[in-house]
Amino acid sequence: MSLHSVRVRFAPSPTGPLHLGGIRTALYNYLFAKKHGGTFILRIEDTDRKRFVDNSESYILETLKWCQIEPDEGVGYGGSYSPYYQSKRGNIYRMYIDKLLRKGHAYYAFDSDQDIEKKRKEYNHNGFTFSYNSRIRMSLNNSLTMTKEQLHDKLLSCSYVVRFKIKPGEKLKMYDIIRGTIIVDTDYLDDKILLKSDGFATYHLANIIDDYLMKITHVIRGEEWIPSMSLHVLLYRALDWTPPHFAHLPLILKHNGKGKISKRNIDNLNYPIYPIQWKIPKTKIIIPGYRELGYSPEAFVNMLALLGWNPGVEKEIFSLQELISFFSLERIKKYGVCFDIKKASWFNKKHLKKEDVFAFLFEKIQTRSILCKKDYLWKVIHLTMDRIHFIHEIWEHSFYFFISPSFYEANFFSKICHENTIDQLDQAKTLLCNININEFTSLNLKFLFQKTKNKYKIMQLFRLALVGVLKGIDIFIILEMIGKEESIRRIEKLMNQIKEKI
Ligand code: GLU
């Protein structure tokens, strides 16, 4: 098959928000499509109406948009293979059900849920597992065990399902691009339901019909679908269709490797599992996602891409375009990968753009009516940028370049509340006052204070006076940046506060 005609689909079920695994599946499909100049399709697999959750679809669309991996075709984008909702394709599925029935690849089954439950209990009781399969189907209530007339009557009077008739005795050989050859013994497969008693096709049938009709060339999806692969391949065969290529992606595991990240364990994790915020329809509670935490889409996508795929080069920071050109299904890992929130925030740091941080800081000082030159702002950004992982952190790491601290670190402040400190600060202040304003540079200041006794203590006191906490960049650079007058003002402020306390 020519890779020029690559058509892949992301086929989520609208059962709630996407989690990390879901959006990564979308991303790998997108990257693969773009790499080969193909088409990325969004199909909504909503055959299971019981599990339908309001707003899932708009959530999916918004997430893809935020990640900048929008589909070329499908729900929300249109295309020549519509409808892209499985719930609107019932007639199409019905046609193929009839075909499978006619060809003897499927049969009607009339066993009620209670009948099946009874059988299951019977089997369990005798130490066996019940499975509706080739071994026992001839002893059950289905069209294989009745005459044409009986079937005719039954169809008119009873509800029924349609099951796929699996042929036993075959070692079915399949190929997965990531995992290689997979062999399944058809003796162990059960006759899966294709059409439910409510008249809706099941996921399995709808999925393969749509993939065929939408000309999907590669099915890239989570590894939880490996057990369904044999059924899908057999369905393609029964319909005389060539199956697409398959690639099953590894799980994303929790940080400690203990189990996969899923919606069920969300409360025990101290990191989000959703890309963007999710408002629980019933309670209206909002669960924040990576977007709300301050991740940029570029960083989020870069982090996600490397969570299960090895680019094969000594490089970790990729733009979306670079990801596209490096991407290959063959380099996807076979085994589960652990999620690491520290690494995720590292990616965000690496993707921070100075211009964005500048814009954020500029707005911050404008809303506070602080007057300051653009050059000064740029200097601040250059000095503090390597301390932040997220844009919004810039203020807490740079406020002291613009405003005097509004509080002092309580612990340290209480320790220094005595006369002695006032004397030391007073002497240091005199030194500062004596420097010519043009010579008030970090180099000169460093040189000057190197010679004073108690220089470490003085530097700590300066830090408390200037920043309010014992953090921040080189104190002499801060002194130079905020200037002589402001430095002295803040030192006096601290002296006054100490005086008030003692
Ligand atoms: N609807 C399935 C899901 O939500 C998609 C499976 C597939 O991609 O074939 O996981």
Residues whose N, C-alpha, C, O or C-beta is under 5 A from the ligand:
A	BS01	LIG	A11 P12 S13 E45 R221
